[in-house]
Amino acid sequence: MRVRGRRKTAGGGKKERWTAYMGAAVKPIRLLHPGEGLSLFGPHDRYLRRIEEAFPVRVVLRGDEVQLLGDEDTVRVVGSLLEVLVALVRRGHALSEHDVLYAIRLTEEGDPRRLFVLFEEELTRTVRGRPVRALTLGQLYYVQELRRRDIVFAVGPAGTGKTYLAVVFAVKALRSHEVRRIVLTRPAVEAGERLGFLPGDLQEKVDPYLRPLYDALYDLLGADVVAKAIERGTIEIAPLAYMRGRTLDEAFVILDEAQNTTPAQMKMFLTRLGAGSRMVITGDLTQVDLARGEVSGLEDALGRLKDIPEIGIVTLHEADVVRHPLVEKIVRAYEGERST
């Protein structure tokens, strides 16, 4: 038996239309046209399956209407999630699988509407026209710190966008003439390999360690533009050892993989900061490749500098991982946390 009715939402405001069917609560969500369903549920209904995997609810698309079937509380919760996603689609945003998964996480935490703030600002676009924005609330805080601090430390697991967002802000600063050059550096510490056995001169030996920095620049500027900027000296990519004895004025300087510095190297790097310059230091304290017993310069610096208010310290977590959904579970497994 099917029974239709109306029920007030919490607070006595707008009424919702509900249907009871075969003992299950059914909530319909009206779409403006069938194309909204395609945007909402993704290719081959991939996003829909993610929602059904996360909640004990069935989601059915019938023409221009989405129907949610399940117990009343779950239907109400998932309904609020879908209303947020529908609103974003109607604002012209192209949803990604990560957006849907993160919306599910926010729903589980109690408020999917927090997703809206992540779509309020587009930071830039890649050379292929893809919009770049903060994808998690942790990344949003990182972006805010990058705006207001001259030195920012970003610490967290792989895939949280630490390096990429730093390069985004470096490129923005260069384009707006806030700085005259970008300097990108990494310590040349082997992750289980030996530099001495690699062919070529020192630059050719360390280039593989700097490849993630090149990749971010290529994504934002294109390979030809990057090559010309490196030739002119507008962009410099070099191992950390090349920083000794220099003063870096009017530069946006990024130290990547900082967990592999020693305290002496970190002090040397931080004291290169010159007039009109900014620094971002990124690293993952779970991936230290230093000799056993050697203290990480990143960990040492975080302890020494934590009480200096002008220095920003951002900690990103597995919830901020924006790579394949499996990466978050892998990070949890290696950190000894039980994946759910």
KAMOSUL-V376237 format. One record per pair of residues at least 24 apart in sequence whose ideal C-beta (glycine too) atoms are under 10 Angstrom apart, sorted by the first residue. I is the first residue (numbers start at 0). J is the second residue. D is the distance in whole Angstrom. If there is no record, write none. Layout:
BEGIN
i:I j:J d:D
i:I j:J d:D
END
This chain:
BEGIN
i:1 j:25 d:8
i:3 j:27 d:10
i:6 j:71 d:9
i:6 j:75 d:10
i:8 j:75 d:9
i:8 j:79 d:10
i:9 j:75 d:9
i:15 j:75 d:8
i:15 j:78 d:8
i:17 j:71 d:8
i:17 j:74 d:8
i:17 j:75 d:9
i:17 j:78 d:10
i:18 j:66 d:8
i:18 j:68 d:9
i:19 j:71 d:9
i:20 j:66 d:9
i:20 j:68 d:7
i:21 j:68 d:9
i:22 j:70 d:9
i:23 j:56 d:9
i:23 j:57 d:8
i:23 j:67 d:9
i:23 j:68 d:5
i:23 j:69 d:6
i:23 j:70 d:7
i:23 j:71 d:9
i:23 j:73 d:10
i:23 j:74 d:8
i:24 j:56 d:9
i:24 j:67 d:8
i:24 j:68 d:7
i:24 j:69 d:7
i:24 j:70 d:6
i:24 j:71 d:4
i:24 j:72 d:9
i:24 j:73 d:8
i:24 j:74 d:5
i:24 j:75 d:8
i:24 j:78 d:10
i:25 j:57 d:9
i:25 j:59 d:9
i:25 j:66 d:6
i:25 j:67 d:7
i:25 j:68 d:5
i:25 j:69 d:9
i:25 j:71 d:10
i:25 j:74 d:7
i:26 j:56 d:10
i:26 j:65 d:9
i:26 j:66 d:7
i:26 j:67 d:5
i:26 j:68 d:9
i:26 j:69 d:9
i:26 j:71 d:9
i:26 j:74 d:5
i:26 j:75 d:7
i:26 j:77 d:8
i:26 j:78 d:5
i:26 j:81 d:9
i:27 j:59 d:10
i:27 j:61 d:9
i:27 j:64 d:5
i:27 j:65 d:7
i:27 j:66 d:5
i:27 j:67 d:8
i:27 j:78 d:9
i:28 j:58 d:10
i:28 j:60 d:10
i:28 j:63 d:10
i:28 j:64 d:7
i:28 j:65 d:4
i:28 j:66 d:8
i:28 j:67 d:7
i:28 j:77 d:10
i:28 j:78 d:7
i:28 j:81 d:6
i:28 j:82 d:7
i:28 j:84 d:10
i:28 j:85 d:7
i:29 j:63 d:7
i:29 j:64 d:6
i:29 j:65 d:8
i:29 j:85 d:9
i:30 j:60 d:8
i:30 j:61 d:10
i:30 j:62 d:8
i:30 j:63 d:5
i:30 j:64 d:7
i:30 j:65 d:7
i:30 j:85 d:7
i:30 j:88 d:9
i:30 j:89 d:10
i:31 j:63 d:7
i:31 j:85 d:9
i:31 j:88 d:9
i:31 j:89 d:7
i:32 j:62 d:10
i:32 j:63 d:6
i:33 j:60 d:8
i:33 j:62 d:6
i:33 j:63 d:6
i:33 j:64 d:10
i:34 j:63 d:10
i:34 j:88 d:9
i:35 j:60 d:10
i:35 j:63 d:8
i:35 j:65 d:9
i:35 j:84 d:10
i:35 j:85 d:7
i:35 j:88 d:6
i:35 j:89 d:7
i:36 j:60 d:5
i:36 j:61 d:9
i:36 j:62 d:9
i:36 j:63 d:8
i:36 j:64 d:9
i:36 j:65 d:7
i:36 j:85 d:10
i:36 j:88 d:9
i:37 j:88 d:10
i:38 j:84 d:9
i:38 j:85 d:9
i:38 j:87 d:9
i:38 j:88 d:5
i:38 j:89 d:9
i:38 j:91 d:10
i:38 j:92 d:9
i:38 j:93 d:7
i:38 j:94 d:6
i:39 j:65 d:7
i:39 j:81 d:7
i:39 j:84 d:6
i:39 j:85 d:6
i:39 j:87 d:9
i:39 j:88 d:6
i:39 j:94 d:7
i:39 j:99 d:9
i:40 j:65 d:9
i:40 j:81 d:10
i:40 j:84 d:9
i:40 j:94 d:9
i:40 j:99 d:9
i:41 j:94 d:7
i:41 j:95 d:8
i:41 j:96 d:7
i:41 j:98 d:10
i:41 j:99 d:7
i:42 j:96 d:9
i:45 j:96 d:6
i:45 j:99 d:9
i:46 j:84 d:8
i:46 j:94 d:7
i:46 j:95 d:9
i:46 j:96 d:6
i:46 j:98 d:9
i:46 j:99 d:4
i:46 j:100 d:9
i:46 j:102 d:9
i:46 j:103 d:10
i:47 j:81 d:10
i:47 j:99 d:9
i:49 j:96 d:7
i:49 j:99 d:6
i:49 j:100 d:6
i:49 j:102 d:10
i:49 j:103 d:7
i:49 j:324 d:8
i:50 j:77 d:7
i:50 j:80 d:7
i:50 j:81 d:8
i:50 j:84 d:9
i:50 j:99 d:7
i:50 j:100 d:10
i:50 j:102 d:9
i:50 j:103 d:7
i:50 j:106 d:9
i:51 j:77 d:9
i:52 j:103 d:9
i:53 j:77 d:9
i:53 j:80 d:9
i:53 j:99 d:10
i:53 j:100 d:8
i:53 j:102 d:10
i:53 j:103 d:5
i:53 j:104 d:9
i:53 j:106 d:8
i:53 j:107 d:7
i:54 j:80 d:8
i:54 j:103 d:8
i:54 j:106 d:8
i:54 j:107 d:9
i:56 j:80 d:10
i:76 j:106 d:6
i:76 j:107 d:9
i:76 j:109 d:9
i:76 j:111 d:9
i:77 j:103 d:9
i:77 j:106 d:8
i:77 j:111 d:10
i:79 j:106 d:7
i:79 j:110 d:8
i:79 j:111 d:6
i:79 j:112 d:8
i:80 j:105 d:8
i:80 j:106 d:4
i:80 j:107 d:9
i:80 j:111 d:5
i:80 j:112 d:10
i:80 j:114 d:9
i:81 j:106 d:10
i:81 j:111 d:9
i:82 j:111 d:8
i:82 j:112 d:9
i:83 j:110 d:9
i:83 j:111 d:5
i:83 j:112 d:6
i:83 j:113 d:9
i:83 j:114 d:6
i:83 j:115 d:7
i:84 j:111 d:8
i:84 j:114 d:8
i:86 j:112 d:9
i:86 j:114 d:9
i:86 j:115 d:8
i:86 j:118 d:10
i:87 j:114 d:7
i:87 j:115 d:7
i:87 j:117 d:10
i:87 j:118 d:6
i:90 j:115 d:9
i:90 j:118 d:7
i:91 j:118 d:10
i:92 j:117 d:10
i:92 j:118 d:6
i:92 j:130 d:9
i:92 j:132 d:10
i:93 j:129 d:9
i:93 j:130 d:9
i:94 j:118 d:10
i:95 j:134 d:8
i:95 j:321 d:9
i:96 j:323 d:9
i:96 j:324 d:7
i:97 j:134 d:6
i:97 j:135 d:9
i:97 j:320 d:9
i:97 j:321 d:6
i:97 j:322 d:9
i:97 j:323 d:9
i:97 j:324 d:8
i:98 j:134 d:8
i:100 j:321 d:10
i:100 j:324 d:6
i:100 j:327 d:9
i:101 j:134 d:7
i:101 j:135 d:6
i:101 j:136 d:9
i:101 j:318 d:8
i:101 j:319 d:9
i:101 j:321 d:9
i:104 j:135 d:9
i:104 j:136 d:10
i:104 j:318 d:7
i:104 j:327 d:10
i:105 j:135 d:10
i:105 j:136 d:8
i:105 j:318 d:10
i:108 j:136 d:10
i:108 j:318 d:9
i:113 j:139 d:10
i:122 j:164 d:8
i:122 j:167 d:6
i:122 j:168 d:8
i:122 j:170 d:10
i:122 j:171 d:7
i:123 j:167 d:6
i:123 j:168 d:9
i:123 j:170 d:7
i:123 j:171 d:6
i:123 j:174 d:9
i:123 j:219 d:7
i:124 j:219 d:9
i:125 j:167 d:10
i:125 j:217 d:9
i:125 j:218 d:5
i:125 j:219 d:6
i:125 j:220 d:9
i:125 j:221 d:9
i:126 j:217 d:8
i:126 j:218 d:7
i:126 j:219 d:7
i:126 j:220 d:7
i:126 j:221 d:4
i:126 j:222 d:9
i:126 j:223 d:10
i:126 j:224 d:8
i:127 j:218 d:8
i:127 j:221 d:9
i:129 j:218 d:9
i:131 j:160 d:10
i:131 j:163 d:8
i:131 j:164 d:8
i:131 j:167 d:6
i:131 j:170 d:10
i:131 j:218 d:9
i:131 j:219 d:8
i:132 j:164 d:10
i:132 j:167 d:10
i:133 j:160 d:8
i:133 j:164 d:8
i:133 j:319 d:10
i:133 j:321 d:10
i:134 j:159 d:9
i:134 j:160 d:7
i:134 j:164 d:10
i:134 j:319 d:8
i:134 j:320 d:10
i:134 j:321 d:5
i:135 j:159 d:8
i:135 j:160 d:8
i:135 j:315 d:8
i:135 j:316 d:9
i:135 j:318 d:6
i:135 j:319 d:4
i:135 j:320 d:8
i:135 j:321 d:7
i:136 j:318 d:8
i:136 j:319 d:8
i:137 j:313 d:8
i:137 j:314 d:8
i:137 j:315 d:5
i:137 j:316 d:6
i:137 j:317 d:10
i:137 j:318 d:7
i:137 j:319 d:4
i:137 j:320 d:10
i:138 j:163 d:10
i:138 j:164 d:7
i:138 j:313 d:9
i:138 j:315 d:7
i:138 j:319 d:6
i:138 j:321 d:8
i:139 j:319 d:10
i:140 j:311 d:9
i:140 j:313 d:6
i:140 j:314 d:9
i:140 j:315 d:9
i:140 j:319 d:10
i:141 j:165 d:9
i:141 j:168 d:10
i:141 j:279 d:10
i:141 j:281 d:10
i:141 j:311 d:9
i:141 j:313 d:5
i:141 j:314 d:9
i:141 j:315 d:7
i:141 j:319 d:8
i:142 j:167 d:9
i:142 j:168 d:8
i:142 j:313 d:9
i:143 j:311 d:9
i:143 j:313 d:9
i:144 j:279 d:9
i:144 j:310 d:10
i:144 j:311 d:4
i:144 j:312 d:8
i:144 j:313 d:5
i:145 j:169 d:10
i:145 j:171 d:9
i:145 j:172 d:10
i:145 j:277 d:8
i:145 j:279 d:7
i:145 j:311 d:8
i:145 j:313 d:9
i:146 j:171 d:10
i:146 j:311 d:10
i:147 j:309 d:10
i:147 j:311 d:7
i:148 j:277 d:8
i:148 j:278 d:9
i:148 j:279 d:9
i:148 j:308 d:9
i:148 j:309 d:7
i:148 j:310 d:6
i:148 j:311 d:4
i:148 j:312 d:9
i:148 j:313 d:10
i:149 j:272 d:8
i:149 j:275 d:9
i:149 j:276 d:7
i:149 j:277 d:5
i:149 j:278 d:7
i:149 j:279 d:10
i:149 j:309 d:7
i:149 j:310 d:8
i:149 j:311 d:9
i:150 j:252 d:10
i:150 j:269 d:7
i:150 j:272 d:7
i:150 j:276 d:9
i:150 j:277 d:7
i:150 j:278 d:5
i:150 j:279 d:8
i:150 j:280 d:7
i:150 j:304 d:8
i:150 j:307 d:9
i:150 j:309 d:7
i:150 j:310 d:5
i:150 j:311 d:7
i:150 j:312 d:9
i:151 j:253 d:10
i:151 j:277 d:8
i:151 j:278 d:7
i:151 j:279 d:5
i:151 j:280 d:7
i:151 j:281 d:9
i:151 j:310 d:7
i:151 j:311 d:4
i:151 j:312 d:8
i:151 j:313 d:7
i:152 j:254 d:10
i:152 j:257 d:8
i:152 j:278 d:9
i:152 j:279 d:8
i:152 j:280 d:5
i:152 j:281 d:8
i:152 j:282 d:8
i:152 j:297 d:8
i:152 j:300 d:7
i:152 j:301 d:6
i:152 j:304 d:8
i:152 j:305 d:9
i:152 j:310 d:7
i:152 j:311 d:7
i:152 j:312 d:5
i:152 j:313 d:7
i:152 j:314 d:9
i:153 j:253 d:10
i:153 j:255 d:10
i:153 j:257 d:9
i:153 j:279 d:7
i:153 j:280 d:7
i:153 j:281 d:5
i:153 j:282 d:8
i:153 j:283 d:10
i:153 j:311 d:9
i:153 j:312 d:8
i:153 j:313 d:5
i:153 j:314 d:8
i:153 j:315 d:7
i:154 j:257 d:9
i:154 j:258 d:8
i:154 j:280 d:9
i:154 j:281 d:8
i:154 j:282 d:6
i:154 j:283 d:7
i:154 j:284 d:6
i:154 j:285 d:10
i:154 j:297 d:7
i:154 j:298 d:9
i:154 j:301 d:7
i:154 j:312 d:7
i:154 j:313 d:7
i:154 j:314 d:5
i:154 j:315 d:7
i:154 j:316 d:10
i:155 j:281 d:8
i:155 j:282 d:9
i:155 j:283 d:6
i:155 j:284 d:9
i:155 j:285 d:9
i:155 j:313 d:8
i:155 j:314 d:6
i:155 j:315 d:3
i:155 j:316 d:6
i:155 j:317 d:9
i:155 j:318 d:10
i:155 j:319 d:6
i:155 j:320 d:9
i:155 j:330 d:9
i:156 j:283 d:6
i:156 j:284 d:9
i:156 j:285 d:7
i:156 j:286 d:8
i:156 j:315 d:7
i:156 j:316 d:7
i:156 j:317 d:6
i:156 j:319 d:8
i:156 j:320 d:7
i:156 j:326 d:8
i:156 j:327 d:9
i:156 j:329 d:9
i:156 j:330 d:5
i:156 j:331 d:9
i:156 j:333 d:9
i:156 j:334 d:8
i:157 j:283 d:6
i:157 j:285 d:9
i:157 j:286 d:7
i:157 j:320 d:8
i:157 j:322 d:8
i:157 j:326 d:7
i:157 j:329 d:9
i:157 j:330 d:7
i:157 j:333 d:10
i:158 j:283 d:10
i:158 j:315 d:9
i:158 j:317 d:9
i:158 j:319 d:8
i:158 j:320 d:4
i:158 j:321 d:6
i:158 j:322 d:4
i:158 j:323 d:8
i:158 j:326 d:5
i:158 j:327 d:8
i:158 j:329 d:9
i:158 j:330 d:7
i:159 j:281 d:9
i:159 j:283 d:9
i:159 j:313 d:10
i:159 j:314 d:10
i:159 j:315 d:4
i:159 j:316 d:8
i:159 j:317 d:8
i:159 j:318 d:9
i:159 j:319 d:4
i:159 j:320 d:6
i:159 j:321 d:7
i:159 j:322 d:9
i:159 j:326 d:10
i:159 j:327 d:10
i:159 j:330 d:9
i:160 j:215 d:10
i:160 j:281 d:10
i:160 j:315 d:8
i:160 j:319 d:7
i:160 j:320 d:9
i:160 j:321 d:6
i:160 j:322 d:9
i:161 j:253 d:10
i:161 j:255 d:8
i:161 j:256 d:10
i:161 j:257 d:10
i:161 j:279 d:8
i:161 j:280 d:10
i:161 j:281 d:4
i:161 j:282 d:8
i:161 j:283 d:8
i:161 j:313 d:8
i:161 j:315 d:7
i:161 j:319 d:9
i:162 j:211 d:6
i:162 j:212 d:7
i:162 j:214 d:9
i:162 j:215 d:6
i:162 j:253 d:7
i:162 j:255 d:5
i:162 j:256 d:9
i:162 j:279 d:9
i:162 j:281 d:5
i:162 j:282 d:10
i:163 j:211 d:9
i:163 j:212 d:10
i:163 j:214 d:9
i:163 j:215 d:5
i:163 j:218 d:8
i:163 j:219 d:9
i:163 j:281 d:10
i:163 j:321 d:9
i:164 j:215 d:9
i:164 j:279 d:9
i:164 j:281 d:9
i:164 j:313 d:10
i:164 j:315 d:10
i:165 j:212 d:10
i:165 j:215 d:8
i:165 j:251 d:9
i:165 j:252 d:10
i:165 j:253 d:5
i:165 j:254 d:9
i:165 j:255 d:8
i:165 j:277 d:10
i:165 j:278 d:10
i:165 j:279 d:4
i:165 j:280 d:9
i:165 j:281 d:6
i:166 j:211 d:9
i:166 j:212 d:7
i:166 j:213 d:10
i:166 j:214 d:9
i:166 j:215 d:4
i:166 j:216 d:6
i:166 j:218 d:9
i:166 j:219 d:7
i:166 j:220 d:10
i:166 j:251 d:9
i:166 j:253 d:7
i:166 j:255 d:9
i:166 j:279 d:9
i:167 j:215 d:8
i:167 j:218 d:9
i:167 j:219 d:7
i:168 j:251 d:7
i:168 j:253 d:9
i:168 j:277 d:8
i:168 j:279 d:7
i:169 j:212 d:10
i:169 j:215 d:9
i:169 j:216 d:9
i:169 j:219 d:9
i:169 j:234 d:9
i:169 j:250 d:9
i:169 j:251 d:4
i:169 j:252 d:8
i:169 j:253 d:6
i:169 j:277 d:8
i:169 j:279 d:8
i:170 j:215 d:9
i:170 j:216 d:8
i:170 j:219 d:5
i:170 j:220 d:7
i:170 j:228 d:10
i:170 j:234 d:9
i:170 j:251 d:9
i:171 j:219 d:9
i:171 j:251 d:9
i:172 j:249 d:10
i:172 j:250 d:9
i:172 j:251 d:5
i:172 j:276 d:10
i:172 j:277 d:7
i:173 j:220 d:9
i:173 j:228 d:8
i:173 j:233 d:7
i:173 j:234 d:8
i:173 j:250 d:9
i:173 j:251 d:7
i:174 j:220 d:9
i:176 j:249 d:10
i:177 j:249 d:8
i:177 j:251 d:8
i:177 j:275 d:8
i:177 j:276 d:10
i:177 j:277 d:8
i:178 j:233 d:10
i:178 j:247 d:10
i:178 j:248 d:9
i:178 j:249 d:5
i:178 j:250 d:6
i:178 j:251 d:5
i:178 j:252 d:9
i:178 j:275 d:7
i:178 j:276 d:7
i:178 j:277 d:7
i:179 j:232 d:9
i:179 j:233 d:8
i:179 j:248 d:8
i:179 j:249 d:4
i:179 j:250 d:7
i:179 j:251 d:9
i:179 j:275 d:8
i:179 j:276 d:10
i:180 j:228 d:9
i:180 j:231 d:9
i:180 j:232 d:7
i:180 j:233 d:5
i:180 j:234 d:7
i:180 j:235 d:6
i:180 j:247 d:9
i:180 j:248 d:9
i:180 j:249 d:7
i:180 j:250 d:5
i:180 j:251 d:8
i:180 j:252 d:9
i:180 j:276 d:10
i:181 j:212 d:10
i:181 j:216 d:8
i:181 j:228 d:8
i:181 j:229 d:10
i:181 j:233 d:7
i:181 j:234 d:5
i:181 j:235 d:7
i:181 j:236 d:9
i:181 j:250 d:7
i:181 j:251 d:5
i:181 j:252 d:8
i:181 j:253 d:8
i:182 j:234 d:8
i:182 j:235 d:5
i:182 j:236 d:8
i:182 j:237 d:7
i:182 j:241 d:9
i:182 j:242 d:8
i:182 j:245 d:9
i:182 j:247 d:6
i:182 j:250 d:5
i:182 j:251 d:7
i:182 j:252 d:4
i:182 j:253 d:7
i:182 j:254 d:9
i:182 j:271 d:9
i:182 j:276 d:9
i:182 j:278 d:9
i:183 j:209 d:7
i:183 j:211 d:10
i:183 j:212 d:4
i:183 j:213 d:9
i:183 j:215 d:9
i:183 j:216 d:8
i:183 j:234 d:7
i:183 j:235 d:7
i:183 j:236 d:5
i:183 j:237 d:8
i:183 j:251 d:9
i:183 j:252 d:8
i:183 j:253 d:5
i:183 j:254 d:8
i:183 j:255 d:7
i:183 j:279 d:10
i:184 j:209 d:8
i:184 j:212 d:8
i:184 j:235 d:8
i:184 j:236 d:7
i:184 j:237 d:6
i:184 j:238 d:7
i:184 j:239 d:5
i:184 j:240 d:9
i:184 j:241 d:7
i:184 j:242 d:6
i:184 j:252 d:7
i:184 j:253 d:7
i:184 j:254 d:6
i:184 j:255 d:7
i:184 j:256 d:9
i:184 j:257 d:10
i:184 j:268 d:8
i:184 j:271 d:10
i:185 j:209 d:6
i:185 j:210 d:10
i:185 j:211 d:8
i:185 j:212 d:7
i:185 j:236 d:9
i:185 j:237 d:9
i:185 j:238 d:7
i:185 j:239 d:6
i:185 j:253 d:9
i:185 j:254 d:7
i:185 j:255 d:5
i:185 j:256 d:5
i:185 j:257 d:8
i:185 j:259 d:8
i:185 j:260 d:9
i:185 j:281 d:10
i:186 j:238 d:7
i:186 j:239 d:5
i:186 j:240 d:8
i:186 j:254 d:8
i:186 j:255 d:9
i:186 j:256 d:6
i:186 j:257 d:8
i:186 j:258 d:9
i:186 j:259 d:5
i:186 j:260 d:5
i:186 j:261 d:8
i:186 j:264 d:7
i:186 j:265 d:9
i:186 j:268 d:9
i:186 j:282 d:10
i:186 j:288 d:9
i:186 j:289 d:9
i:186 j:296 d:9
i:187 j:237 d:10
i:187 j:238 d:4
i:187 j:239 d:7
i:187 j:240 d:7
i:187 j:241 d:10
i:187 j:256 d:10
i:187 j:259 d:9
i:188 j:238 d:10
i:188 j:239 d:9
i:188 j:256 d:8
i:188 j:258 d:9
i:188 j:259 d:4
i:188 j:260 d:8
i:188 j:261 d:10
i:188 j:264 d:10
i:188 j:287 d:9
i:188 j:288 d:5
i:188 j:289 d:7
i:188 j:290 d:9
i:189 j:259 d:9
i:189 j:288 d:7
i:190 j:256 d:9
i:190 j:259 d:9
i:190 j:286 d:8
i:190 j:288 d:5
i:191 j:288 d:7
i:192 j:288 d:10
i:194 j:238 d:10
i:201 j:237 d:10
i:201 j:238 d:8
i:201 j:240 d:9
i:201 j:241 d:9
i:202 j:236 d:10
i:202 j:237 d:8
i:202 j:238 d:8
i:202 j:241 d:10
i:204 j:238 d:9
i:205 j:236 d:9
i:205 j:237 d:8
i:205 j:238 d:5
i:205 j:239 d:10
i:205 j:240 d:9
i:205 j:241 d:9
i:206 j:236 d:8
i:206 j:238 d:9
i:208 j:238 d:7
i:208 j:255 d:9
i:208 j:256 d:8
i:208 j:259 d:10
i:209 j:236 d:5
i:209 j:237 d:8
i:209 j:238 d:7
i:209 j:255 d:8
i:209 j:256 d:10
i:210 j:236 d:10
i:211 j:255 d:7
i:211 j:256 d:8
i:212 j:236 d:6
i:212 j:253 d:7
i:212 j:255 d:6
i:212 j:256 d:10
i:215 j:253 d:9
i:215 j:255 d:9
i:239 j:264 d:6
i:239 j:265 d:9
i:239 j:267 d:8
i:239 j:268 d:6
i:239 j:296 d:10
i:240 j:264 d:8
i:240 j:267 d:9
i:242 j:267 d:7
i:242 j:268 d:6
i:242 j:270 d:10
i:242 j:271 d:5
i:243 j:267 d:6
i:243 j:268 d:9
i:243 j:271 d:9
i:244 j:271 d:9
i:245 j:271 d:6
i:245 j:273 d:9
i:246 j:270 d:9
i:246 j:271 d:6
i:246 j:272 d:8
i:246 j:273 d:4
i:246 j:274 d:9
i:246 j:276 d:9
i:247 j:271 d:5
i:247 j:272 d:7
i:247 j:273 d:5
i:247 j:274 d:10
i:247 j:275 d:10
i:247 j:276 d:5
i:247 j:277 d:10
i:247 j:278 d:8
i:248 j:272 d:9
i:248 j:273 d:4
i:248 j:274 d:5
i:248 j:275 d:6
i:248 j:276 d:6
i:249 j:273 d:7
i:249 j:274 d:7
i:249 j:275 d:4
i:249 j:276 d:6
i:249 j:277 d:10
i:250 j:274 d:10
i:250 j:275 d:8
i:250 j:276 d:5
i:250 j:277 d:8
i:250 j:278 d:9
i:251 j:275 d:10
i:251 j:276 d:7
i:251 j:277 d:5
i:251 j:278 d:8
i:251 j:279 d:8
i:252 j:276 d:6
i:252 j:277 d:7
i:252 j:278 d:5
i:252 j:279 d:7
i:252 j:280 d:9
i:253 j:277 d:9
i:253 j:278 d:8
i:253 j:279 d:5
i:253 j:280 d:8
i:253 j:281 d:7
i:254 j:278 d:7
i:254 j:279 d:7
i:254 j:280 d:5
i:254 j:281 d:7
i:254 j:282 d:8
i:254 j:296 d:10
i:254 j:297 d:9
i:255 j:279 d:9
i:255 j:280 d:8
i:255 j:281 d:5
i:255 j:282 d:8
i:256 j:280 d:10
i:256 j:281 d:7
i:256 j:282 d:6
i:256 j:283 d:8
i:256 j:286 d:8
i:256 j:287 d:10
i:256 j:288 d:8
i:256 j:297 d:9
i:257 j:281 d:6
i:257 j:282 d:4
i:257 j:283 d:9
i:257 j:284 d:10
i:257 j:295 d:8
i:257 j:296 d:7
i:257 j:297 d:4
i:257 j:298 d:10
i:257 j:300 d:8
i:257 j:301 d:10
i:258 j:282 d:4
i:258 j:283 d:6
i:258 j:284 d:5
i:258 j:285 d:8
i:258 j:286 d:6
i:258 j:287 d:5
i:258 j:288 d:8
i:258 j:289 d:8
i:258 j:295 d:5
i:258 j:296 d:8
i:258 j:297 d:5
i:258 j:298 d:7
i:259 j:283 d:10
i:259 j:286 d:8
i:259 j:287 d:6
i:259 j:288 d:5
i:259 j:289 d:6
i:259 j:293 d:10
i:259 j:295 d:7
i:259 j:296 d:8
i:259 j:297 d:8
i:260 j:287 d:10
i:260 j:289 d:8
i:260 j:294 d:10
i:260 j:295 d:7
i:260 j:296 d:3
i:260 j:297 d:6
i:260 j:298 d:10
i:260 j:299 d:9
i:260 j:300 d:8
i:261 j:289 d:7
i:261 j:290 d:10
i:261 j:293 d:7
i:261 j:294 d:7
i:261 j:295 d:8
i:261 j:296 d:5
i:261 j:297 d:10
i:261 j:299 d:8
i:262 j:293 d:9
i:262 j:294 d:6
i:262 j:295 d:8
i:262 j:296 d:5
i:262 j:297 d:9
i:262 j:298 d:9
i:262 j:299 d:4
i:262 j:300 d:7
i:262 j:303 d:9
i:263 j:296 d:7
i:263 j:299 d:10
i:264 j:296 d:5
i:265 j:295 d:9
i:265 j:296 d:3
i:265 j:297 d:7
i:265 j:298 d:9
i:265 j:299 d:7
i:265 j:300 d:5
i:265 j:301 d:10
i:265 j:303 d:9
i:265 j:304 d:10
i:266 j:296 d:8
i:266 j:299 d:9
i:266 j:300 d:8
i:266 j:303 d:9
i:267 j:296 d:9
i:268 j:296 d:8
i:268 j:300 d:9
i:269 j:296 d:9
i:269 j:300 d:7
i:269 j:303 d:10
i:269 j:304 d:8
i:269 j:310 d:9
i:278 j:310 d:9
i:279 j:311 d:9
i:279 j:313 d:10
i:280 j:304 d:10
i:280 j:310 d:10
i:280 j:312 d:10
i:281 j:313 d:9
i:281 j:315 d:10
i:283 j:315 d:9
i:283 j:330 d:10
i:284 j:314 d:10
i:285 j:330 d:8
i:285 j:333 d:7
i:285 j:334 d:7
i:286 j:333 d:10
END
